[in-house]
């Protein structure tokens, strides 16, 4: 299999996204789609990724072997950059922000399903998510200073919040880059970077 430098960002994009087509992996990894398609085919031949036909004929996911290999590559990256203490410190302090976001998103999801009593007000949910966005800016700056791949979460989160003011699907929709999806990916990125799992 190719030892191309693109392997880590491709495997990591799949780890963070879960299931994605080559275009989504390319966007997440910030690589040309053609290069990503080549890496995916090589990784498939090596048993690191597999097609996920139930999700879509062009969708990919990591295998267990791919997850383990990706974690080893991430560990090497952390050591080479001396970034482990920063990522560990961020994850250790992540709880309050995570609770704020997951609480707001859960209240909204229950409201959408008609299961919340009383229903969550959009303004209250957006207020909590906006508070979290402030904390995310500082968190991202610390991480991206050592690991540039962490750059962009804040912009994506704020964009989702701006769009949610007119279309509440941007709060927790699974079919778009919603605030919930961005936050889920950030949390998974932190865990994966340290070799931890949910």
VMD Tcl script that draws the C-alpha trace (Angstrom):
set ca {
  {0.00 0.00 0.00}
  {1.10 3.54 -0.66}
  {2.85 5.29 2.22}
  {1.79 8.61 0.70}
  {1.46 11.52 3.09}
  {-2.21 11.64 2.10}
  {-2.96 8.39 3.94}
  {-3.21 9.94 7.40}
  {-5.59 12.77 6.43}
  {-7.78 10.35 4.44}
  {-8.02 7.79 7.24}
  {-8.56 10.55 9.76}
  {-11.32 12.14 7.68}
  {-13.16 8.82 7.67}
  {-12.61 8.39 11.40}
  {-14.09 11.79 12.12}
  {-16.94 11.58 9.60}
  {-17.79 7.90 10.12}
  {-19.07 7.26 6.61}
  {-18.35 9.49 3.63}
  {-17.89 9.51 -0.12}
  {-14.62 10.54 -1.77}
  {-15.79 14.13 -2.21}
  {-16.58 14.56 1.48}
  {-13.29 12.89 2.44}
  {-11.42 15.21 0.05}
  {-13.10 18.28 1.54}
  {-12.41 17.15 5.09}
  {-8.79 16.17 4.32}
  {-8.22 19.30 2.19}
  {-6.89 17.19 -0.67}
  {-7.79 16.87 -4.35}
  {-10.57 14.37 -4.95}
  {-8.53 12.38 -7.49}
  {-5.72 11.90 -4.96}
  {-8.23 10.82 -2.30}
  {-9.83 8.30 -4.67}
  {-6.39 6.75 -5.28}
  {-5.62 6.59 -1.56}
  {-9.02 5.03 -0.85}
  {-8.45 2.31 -3.45}
  {-4.99 1.56 -2.03}
  {-6.38 1.55 1.50}
  {-9.21 -0.76 0.43}
  {-6.67 -3.21 -1.02}
  {-4.79 -3.11 2.30}
  {-7.97 -3.75 4.31}
  {-7.99 -0.33 5.95}
  {-11.26 0.93 4.46}
  {-14.35 -0.67 3.01}
  {-17.24 0.46 0.88}
  {-20.49 0.89 2.76}
  {-23.23 -0.02 0.28}
  {-26.12 0.56 2.70}
  {-25.08 4.20 3.04}
  {-24.51 4.77 -0.66}
  {-22.61 3.02 -3.44}
  {-19.75 5.52 -3.28}
  {-19.48 5.70 0.52}
  {-16.51 4.51 2.54}
  {-15.81 3.67 6.17}
  {-12.80 2.56 8.18}
  {-12.35 -1.09 9.03}
  {-11.15 -2.00 12.51}
  {-7.69 -2.43 11.02}
  {-7.96 1.02 9.44}
  {-8.99 2.56 12.75}
  {-6.01 0.98 14.51}
  {-3.61 2.01 11.73}
  {-4.96 5.57 11.75}
  {-4.47 5.76 15.51}
  {-0.84 4.65 15.11}
  {-0.27 7.34 12.47}
  {-1.89 9.96 14.71}
  {0.28 8.88 17.66}
  {3.40 9.30 15.52}
  {2.22 12.73 14.42}
  {1.56 13.77 18.03}
  {5.02 12.70 19.14}
  {6.75 14.31 16.16}
  {5.02 17.64 16.82}
  {5.18 17.44 20.62}
  {1.44 18.11 20.67}
  {0.20 15.41 23.06}
  {0.19 17.63 26.20}
  {-1.84 20.34 24.46}
  {-4.43 17.92 23.07}
  {-4.68 16.09 26.42}
  {-5.15 19.40 28.25}
  {-7.86 20.50 25.81}
  {-9.70 17.18 26.10}
  {-9.44 17.24 29.90}
  {-11.10 20.68 29.94}
  {-13.61 19.89 27.20}
  {-16.41 18.69 29.48}
  {-18.20 21.97 30.27}
  {-18.29 23.09 26.62}
  {-19.31 19.62 25.50}
  {-22.11 19.53 28.08}
  {-23.36 22.93 26.91}
  {-23.49 21.88 23.24}
  {-24.82 18.36 23.72}
  {-27.41 19.64 26.17}
  {-28.64 22.30 23.74}
  {-28.69 19.89 20.79}
  {-30.46 17.17 22.78}
  {-33.13 19.63 23.96}
  {-33.64 20.71 20.36}
  {-33.79 17.14 19.02}
  {-36.36 16.18 21.67}
  {-38.38 19.28 20.80}
  {-38.35 18.35 17.10}
  {-39.59 14.86 18.01}
  {-42.33 16.28 20.22}
  {-40.78 14.59 23.27}
  {-39.57 17.65 25.17}
  {-41.59 18.98 28.01}
  {-41.58 21.89 27.85}
  {-40.32 22.38 24.29}
  {-36.99 24.13 23.90}
  {-37.11 27.66 22.51}
  {-34.93 28.21 19.46}
  {-33.55 31.42 20.98}
  {-32.43 29.57 24.13}
  {-30.77 26.78 22.16}
  {-28.97 29.26 19.91}
  {-27.90 31.30 22.94}
  {-26.22 28.24 24.50}
  {-24.59 27.26 21.21}
  {-23.34 30.82 20.71}
  {-21.77 30.73 24.19}
  {-20.04 27.49 23.22}
  {-18.77 29.10 20.01}
  {-16.81 31.60 22.09}
  {-15.09 28.80 23.97}
  {-14.51 26.90 20.76}
  {-12.57 29.82 19.25}
  {-10.00 29.68 22.06}
  {-9.88 25.87 22.03}
  {-9.32 25.76 18.28}
  {-6.57 28.37 18.45}
  {-4.64 26.28 21.00}
  {-5.02 23.10 18.98}
  {-4.36 24.55 15.54}
  {-1.17 26.18 16.78}
  {0.30 22.67 17.07}
  {-1.95 20.67 14.73}
  {-3.18 22.81 11.82}
  {-5.81 20.21 10.87}
  {-7.88 21.46 13.83}
  {-8.37 24.81 12.09}
  {-11.84 25.40 10.71}
  {-14.14 23.96 13.37}
  {-15.01 27.37 14.77}
  {-15.84 28.84 11.34}
  {-18.00 25.82 10.47}
  {-19.80 25.96 13.83}
  {-20.49 29.70 13.57}
  {-21.69 29.28 9.97}
  {-24.14 26.60 11.11}
  {-25.42 28.89 13.87}
  {-25.88 31.77 11.44}
  {-27.85 29.52 9.08}
  {-29.88 28.11 12.00}
  {-31.39 31.52 12.66}
  {-33.38 31.09 9.43}
  {-33.52 27.28 9.21}
  {-33.42 25.28 12.43}
  {-32.25 22.16 10.57}
  {-28.78 23.69 10.92}
  {-28.88 23.07 14.67}
  {-28.79 19.27 14.58}
  {-29.56 18.10 11.05}
  {-27.69 15.00 9.93}
  {-27.90 15.85 6.23}
  {-25.72 18.97 6.48}
  {-22.78 20.53 8.29}
  {-24.98 21.39 11.27}
  {-23.72 22.68 14.61}
  {-24.27 19.22 16.08}
  {-22.32 17.50 13.31}
  {-19.41 19.94 13.57}
  {-19.28 19.45 17.33}
  {-19.47 15.65 17.00}
  {-16.57 15.72 14.54}
  {-14.50 17.94 16.83}
  {-15.05 15.60 19.77}
  {-14.20 12.56 17.65}
  {-11.10 14.37 16.35}
  {-9.89 14.98 19.91}
  {-10.53 11.38 20.94}
  {-8.96 9.90 17.82}
  {-5.91 12.12 18.14}
  {-5.25 10.65 21.58}
  {-6.11 7.09 20.53}
  {-9.29 7.06 22.62}
  {-12.71 5.79 21.61}
  {-16.22 6.73 22.68}
}
mol new
graphics top color blue
foreach p $ca { graphics top sphere $p radius 0.5 }
foreach p [lrange $ca 0 end-1] q [lrange $ca 1 end] { graphics top cylinder $p $q radius 0.2 }
display resetview
